[in-house]
Amino acid sequence: MNIQSHQIGDSNIAEIISDKVLVQSTDDGLQLLGDMYYSGFDAIILHSKNITPEFFDLKTGMAGEILQKFSNYRMRLFIVGDFSQVTSKSLADFFRESNNGKLVNFIGSVEDVFEKIK
């Protein structure tokens, strides 16, 4: 895992770069949050390929539990991926509702993250 730091205005953003699935459990998500929080980052960019598919199955509760912790710590999370092919209405609604807020966003590209932060 590599961390690429981006400075956009007053925001210090950690982009997590890896070829592996890094978030395989709730504990992995919380560990990532803690590590980046205590490293002084304001936001995290995490690519969807680095998250277990179970995260995107809302019945598991993993997404809700992890994202609630990000909200509690006021740490912005941008999950980058191609979400245009989502067929589940509940998952599409979850993405839309999250994107209406400021803390957790499901977004198409890193460049889109930078535009949203500006």
Phi and psi in degrees as GROMACS dihedral restraints (atoms count N, CA, C in turn):
[ dihedral_restraints ]
;  ai    aj    ak    al  type     phi  dphi    fc
    3     4     5     6     1  -118.0    20    10
    4     5     6     7     1   150.3    20    10
    6     7     8     9     1  -117.2    20    10
    7     8     9    10     1   118.7    20    10
    9    10    11    12     1  -101.5    20    10
   10    11    12    13     1   122.3    20    10
   12    13    14    15     1   -90.3    20    10
   13    14    15    16     1   133.7    20    10
   15    16    17    18     1  -124.4    20    10
   16    17    18    19     1   135.0    20    10
   18    19    20    21     1  -110.4    20    10
   19    20    21    22     1   113.4    20    10
   21    22    23    24     1  -121.6    20    10
   22    23    24    25     1   108.0    20    10
   24    25    26    27     1    59.3    20    10
   25    26    27    28     1  -124.7    20    10
   27    28    29    30     1   -90.2    20    10
   28    29    30    31     1    -0.4    20    10
   30    31    32    33     1   -93.7    20    10
   31    32    33    34     1   128.8    20    10
   33    34    35    36     1  -102.3    20    10
   34    35    36    37     1   111.1    20    10
   36    37    38    39     1  -113.0    20    10
   37    38    39    40     1   132.5    20    10
   39    40    41    42     1  -100.1    20    10
   40    41    42    43     1   117.4    20    10
   42    43    44    45     1   -97.1    20    10
   43    44    45    46     1   121.2    20    10
   45    46    47    48     1   -87.3    20    10
   46    47    48    49     1   121.7    20    10
   48    49    50    51     1  -115.0    20    10
   49    50    51    52     1   122.6    20    10
   51    52    53    54     1  -163.7    20    10
   52    53    54    55     1   153.9    20    10
   54    55    56    57     1   -94.8    20    10
   55    56    57    58     1    -1.0    20    10
   57    58    59    60     1  -109.6    20    10
   58    59    60    61     1   160.7    20    10
   60    61    62    63     1   -75.5    20    10
   61    62    63    64     1   117.5    20    10
   63    64    65    66     1   -98.6    20    10
   64    65    66    67     1   -30.8    20    10
   66    67    68    69     1  -108.6    20    10
   67    68    69    70     1    95.6    20    10
   69    70    71    72     1  -105.0    20    10
   70    71    72    73     1    -9.2    20    10
   72    73    74    75     1  -152.5    20    10
   73    74    75    76     1   170.0    20    10
   75    76    77    78     1   -59.7    20    10
   76    77    78    79     1   -41.4    20    10
   78    79    80    81     1   -60.5    20    10
   79    80    81    82     1   -38.3    20    10
   81    82    83    84     1   -62.6    20    10
   82    83    84    85     1   -42.2    20    10
   84    85    86    87     1   -63.8    20    10
   85    86    87    88     1   -40.9    20    10
   87    88    89    90     1   -69.7    20    10
   88    89    90    91     1   -35.5    20    10
   90    91    92    93     1   -64.8    20    10
   91    92    93    94     1   -43.4    20    10
   93    94    95    96     1   -61.5    20    10
   94    95    96    97     1   -45.4    20    10
   96    97    98    99     1   -57.3    20    10
   97    98    99   100     1   -50.3    20    10
   99   100   101   102     1   -61.9    20    10
  100   101   102   103     1   -44.4    20    10
  102   103   104   105     1   -61.2    20    10
  103   104   105   106     1   -44.1    20    10
  105   106   107   108     1   -74.6    20    10
  106   107   108   109     1   -37.0    20    10
  108   109   110   111     1   -61.0    20    10
  109   110   111   112     1   -49.5    20    10
  111   112   113   114     1   -77.1    20    10
  112   113   114   115     1    -9.5    20    10
  114   115   116   117     1   -89.4    20    10
  115   116   117   118     1     0.5    20    10
  117   118   119   120     1    90.1    20    10
  118   119   120   121     1    14.1    20    10
  120   121   122   123     1   -84.5    20    10
  121   122   123   124     1   148.4    20    10
  123   124   125   126     1   -96.3    20    10
  124   125   126   127     1   -21.2    20    10
  126   127   128   129     1  -153.0    20    10
  127   128   129   130     1   157.9    20    10
  129   130   131   132     1  -128.2    20    10
  130   131   132   133     1   135.3    20    10
  132   133   134   135     1  -105.9    20    10
  133   134   135   136     1   119.9    20    10
  135   136   137   138     1  -124.8    20    10
  136   137   138   139     1   127.5    20    10
  138   139   140   141     1   -81.1    20    10
  139   140   141   142     1   139.9    20    10
  141   142   143   144     1   -58.9    20    10
  142   143   144   145     1   -28.7    20    10
  144   145   146   147     1   -66.5    20    10
  145   146   147   148     1   -16.2    20    10
  147   148   149   150     1   -94.0    20    10
  148   149   150   151     1     8.7    20    10
  150   151   152   153     1  -120.9    20    10
  151   152   153   154     1   135.2    20    10
  153   154   155   156     1   -58.4    20    10
  154   155   156   157     1   143.6    20    10
  156   157   158   159     1   -58.3    20    10
  157   158   159   160     1   -25.2    20    10
  159   160   161   162     1   -61.2    20    10
  160   161   162   163     1   -28.1    20    10
  162   163   164   165     1   -57.8    20    10
  163   164   165   166     1   -39.4    20    10
  165   166   167   168     1   -85.6    20    10
  166   167   168   169     1     0.7    20    10
  168   169   170   171     1   -96.9    20    10
  169   170   171   172     1   100.1    20    10
  171   172   173   174     1   -60.8    20    10
  172   173   174   175     1   -22.0    20    10
  174   175   176   177     1   -65.1    20    10
  175   176   177   178     1   -23.4    20    10
  177   178   179   180     1   -72.9    20    10
  178   179   180   181     1   -25.1    20    10
  180   181   182   183     1    80.6    20    10
  181   182   183   184     1    -3.6    20    10
  183   184   185   186     1   -61.9    20    10
  184   185   186   187     1   -47.1    20    10
  186   187   188   189     1   -59.5    20    10
  187   188   189   190     1   -47.5    20    10
  189   190   191   192     1   -60.1    20    10
  190   191   192   193     1   -42.8    20    10
  192   193   194   195     1   -67.5    20    10
  193   194   195   196     1   -45.2    20    10
  195   196   197   198     1   -66.5    20    10
  196   197   198   199     1   -46.7    20    10
  198   199   200   201     1   -67.2    20    10
  199   200   201   202     1   -30.1    20    10
  201   202   203   204     1   -63.7    20    10
  202   203   204   205     1   -39.5    20    10
  204   205   206   207     1   -65.5    20    10
  205   206   207   208     1   -40.4    20    10
  207   208   209   210     1   -60.9    20    10
  208   209   210   211     1   -39.8    20    10
  210   211   212   213     1   -66.0    20    10
  211   212   213   214     1   -42.7    20    10
  213   214   215   216     1   -60.2    20    10
  214   215   216   217     1   -38.7    20    10
  216   217   218   219     1   -88.2    20    10
  217   218   219   220     1    -1.0    20    10
  219   220   221   222     1    57.8    20    10
  220   221   222   223     1    34.8    20    10
  222   223   224   225     1   -98.1    20    10
  223   224   225   226     1   122.0    20    10
  225   226   227   228     1   -73.3    20    10
  226   227   228   229     1   139.4    20    10
  228   229   230   231     1  -129.6    20    10
  229   230   231   232     1   127.1    20    10
  231   232   233   234     1  -116.3    20    10
  232   233   234   235     1   115.2    20    10
  234   235   236   237     1   -99.0    20    10
  235   236   237   238     1   117.3    20    10
  237   238   239   240     1  -101.0    20    10
  238   239   240   241     1   129.4    20    10
  240   241   242   243     1   179.5    20    10
  241   242   243   244     1   177.6    20    10
  243   244   245   246     1   -92.4    20    10
  244   245   246   247     1   100.3    20    10
  246   247   248   249     1  -101.1    20    10
  247   248   249   250     1     9.4    20    10
  249   250   251   252     1   -70.9    20    10
  250   251   252   253     1   -19.5    20    10
  252   253   254   255     1   -95.1    20    10
  253   254   255   256     1     9.4    20    10
  255   256   257   258     1   -65.3    20    10
  256   257   258   259     1   125.9    20    10
  258   259   260   261     1  -102.2    20    10
  259   260   261   262     1   -17.6    20    10
  261   262   263   264     1   -77.6    20    10
  262   263   264   265     1   122.5    20    10
  264   265   266   267     1   -62.7    20    10
  265   266   267   268     1   -41.9    20    10
  267   268   269   270     1   -65.6    20    10
  268   269   270   271     1   -37.5    20    10
  270   271   272   273     1   -69.9    20    10
  271   272   273   274     1   -41.4    20    10
  273   274   275   276     1   -61.9    20    10
  274   275   276   277     1   -40.5    20    10
  276   277   278   279     1   -64.5    20    10
  277   278   279   280     1   -40.2    20    10
  279   280   281   282     1   -61.6    20    10
  280   281   282   283     1   -44.6    20    10
  282   283   284   285     1   -61.5    20    10
  283   284   285   286     1   -46.6    20    10
  285   286   287   288     1   -62.5    20    10
  286   287   288   289     1   -44.6    20    10
  288   289   290   291     1   -64.2    20    10
  289   290   291   292     1   -43.0    20    10
  291   292   293   294     1   -61.7    20    10
  292   293   294   295     1   -43.0    20    10
  294   295   296   297     1   -68.4    20    10
  295   296   297   298     1   -17.7    20    10
  297   298   299   300     1   -75.7    20    10
  298   299   300   301     1   -18.5    20    10
  300   301   302   303     1   -92.8    20    10
  301   302   303   304     1  -173.4    20    10
  303   304   305   306     1  -109.4    20    10
  304   305   306   307     1   -17.5    20    10
  306   307   308   309     1   -89.3    20    10
  307   308   309   310     1   -37.6    20    10
  309   310   311   312     1  -127.3    20    10
  310   311   312   313     1   124.1    20    10
  312   313   314   315     1  -133.6    20    10
  313   314   315   316     1   139.5    20    10
  315   316   317   318     1  -104.4    20    10
  316   317   318   319     1   117.5    20    10
  318   319   320   321     1  -138.4    20    10
  319   320   321   322     1   155.6    20    10
  321   322   323   324     1   -77.2    20    10
  322   323   324   325     1   -31.0    20    10
  324   325   326   327     1  -154.1    20    10
  325   326   327   328     1   162.4    20    10
  327   328   329   330     1   -63.0    20    10
  328   329   330   331     1   -37.7    20    10
  330   331   332   333     1   -61.5    20    10
  331   332   333   334     1   -37.0    20    10
  333   334   335   336     1   -65.1    20    10
  334   335   336   337     1   -34.5    20    10
  336   337   338   339     1   -61.7    20    10
  337   338   339   340     1   -47.2    20    10
  339   340   341   342     1   -60.9    20    10
  340   341   342   343     1   -39.4    20    10
  342   343   344   345     1   -65.0    20    10
  343   344   345   346     1   -40.3    20    10
  345   346   347   348     1   -68.2    20    10
  346   347   348   349     1   -33.9    20    10
  348   349   350   351     1   -74.3    20    10
  349   350   351   352     1   -32.8    20    10
